[in-house]
Amino acid sequence: MENKNNKLVQYLSGISNRSFFTESSISQGIKIAAEVEKIWILYDIDQNGNLDYEELFQYFNDVIALHL
């Protein structure tokens, strides 16, 4: 678990070097809206309009796994 936490900290520390901070606000808004839509499509499994704990937990695990 400690190793995963270290990798997460390294990832978050490197975020400032990414193009997200140099993009226009319109471009950022589009990317954020797309990510939110993706979350609802992929993780609201029971399609009740709410992200339950298990669904949110799965999203966070998937996001962290991509960056380890």
JOTA-V552794 format. One record per residue. N is the residue number from 1. SS is DSSP state (H for helix, E for strand, - for the rest). NEAR is the number of other ideal C-beta (glycine too) atoms within 10 Angstrom. Layout:
N_SS_NEAR, N_SS_NEAR
This chain:
1_-_5, 2_H_6, 3_H_8, 4_H_11, 5_H_10, 6_H_11, 7_H_13, 8_H_14, 9_H_10, 10_H_11, 11_H_14, 12_H_10, 13_H_9, 14_H_10, 15_H_10, 16_H_8, 17_H_9, 18_-_9, 19_H_7, 20_H_12, 21_H_9, 22_H_9, 23_-_13, 24_-_8, 25_H_7, 26_H_8, 27_H_12, 28_H_13, 29_H_11, 30_H_12, 31_H_12, 32_H_11, 33_H_10, 34_H_10, 35_H_10, 36_H_10, 37_H_10, 38_H_11, 39_H_16, 40_H_12, 41_H_9, 42_H_12, 43_H_17, 44_-_16, 45_-_11, 46_-_10, 47_-_8, 48_-_9, 49_-_7, 50_-_9, 51_-_17, 52_-_13, 53_H_7, 54_H_11, 55_H_17, 56_H_14, 57_H_12, 58_H_15, 59_H_16, 60_H_10, 61_H_10, 62_H_12, 63_H_13, 64_H_14, 65_H_9, 66_H_8, 67_-_12, 68_-_11
